[in-house]
Amino acid sequence: MIELFGADYSVYVRSVRLALEEKGHAYTLSPIDVFAPEGVSEDYLSLNPFGKIPTLRHDDFVLFETGAILRYVDEALEGPSLQPAGTRDRAIMNQILSILDAYAYRTCVWEIYVERVAKTRNGATADEVRILSAVGEARIVVSTLEKLIETGPFMLGPNPGLADCHAAPMMHLFAQAEEGAMLLKRAPKLTNWLECMRARRSFNQTAPGPDTA
Ligand SMILES: N[C@@H](CCC(=O)N[C@@H](CS)C(=O)NCC(=O)O)C(=O)O
């Protein structure tokens, strides 16, 4: 029995949900709203002391940190393998997961998508300085991922894997900001990859509600 704690608006939660869908494994999503004004409960902090989402519970085993959860889901559950067999390809997969955590989440999601799309949709004004200062690093994220995609249609070849599951939720939001769309225009392989991910059943099964941030 797999229980995932989190919210459908979270890109990190969606990464894990994508991996579970690609494995073909059933799970329940137990709602935790990290942005609720009252914060998260003590009960949730006893599972994840950092108060972030997601956290996964598999029977009596509790795990947090998305990179660890993704690898666990792939290795512990039946279904198609989501990690390359070769050492170097697996190293590249790990490199992509790190790039997404260290650079893409902050710049592409928070500093660009949230400022340009989510905030303005709610009537607030975008912080142009914040956006402008993030574009340089976002450009490096895009050009690096573009170089790492060799043949496609997925990041590491013919089959979807953990790198795709982790990158797709972030890049999907980033592409909705004008700065993201502009940078992706110069990255045809990444653009095709995103279209391919958006067309997958797993992506549609994990679509969040309309107010995603
Ligand atoms: N290092 C964590 C990061 C997860 C994360 O930042 N999740 C966001 C939602 S997408 C969150 O919980 N944010 C709440 C906060 O920062 O207070 C992981 O890999 O799981």
The ligand as a Tripos MOL2 file, in Angstrom:
@<TRIPOS>MOLECULE
LIG
   20    19     1     0     0
SMALL
NO_CHARGES

@<TRIPOS>ATOM
      1 N1         13.9950   18.8540   -0.9650 N.3       1 LIG1
      2 C1         12.5760   18.6040   -1.0700 C.3       1 LIG1
      3 C2         11.9080   19.8100   -1.6790 C.3       1 LIG1
      4 C3         10.4150   19.6350   -1.8050 C.3       1 LIG1
      5 C4          9.7430   21.0010   -1.8920 C.2       1 LIG1
      6 O1         10.3790   22.0690   -1.8590 O.2       1 LIG1
      7 N2          8.4240   20.9420   -1.9730 N.am      1 LIG1
      8 C5          7.6790   22.1860   -1.9600 C.3       1 LIG1
      9 C6          6.3900   22.0590   -2.7650 C.3       1 LIG1
     10 S1          6.7130   21.8790   -4.4900 S.3       1 LIG1
     11 C7          7.3020   22.5270   -0.5320 C.2       1 LIG1
     12 O2          7.0330   21.6440    0.2590 O.2       1 LIG1
     13 N3          7.3090   23.8190   -0.2170 N.am      1 LIG1
     14 C8          6.8810   24.2860    1.0480 C.3       1 LIG1
     15 C9          7.8440   25.2420    1.6910 C.2       1 LIG1
     16 O3          8.9140   25.5040    1.1130 O.co2     1 LIG1
     17 O4          7.5380   25.7030    2.7780 O.co2     1 LIG1
     18 C10        12.3230   17.3410   -1.8900 C.2       1 LIG1
     19 O5         13.1900   17.0010   -2.7180 O.co2     1 LIG1
     20 O6         11.3000   16.6810   -1.7080 O.co2     1 LIG1
@<TRIPOS>BOND
     1     1     2 1
     2     2     3 1
     3     2    18 1
     4     3     4 1
     5     4     5 1
     6     5     6 2
     7     5     7 1
     8     7     8 1
     9     8     9 1
    10     8    11 1
    11     9    10 1
    12    11    12 2
    13    11    13 1
    14    13    14 1
    15    14    15 1
    16    15    16 2
    17    15    17 1
    18    18    19 2
    19    18    20 1
@<TRIPOS>SUBSTRUCTURE
     1 LIG1         1 GROUP 0 **** ****
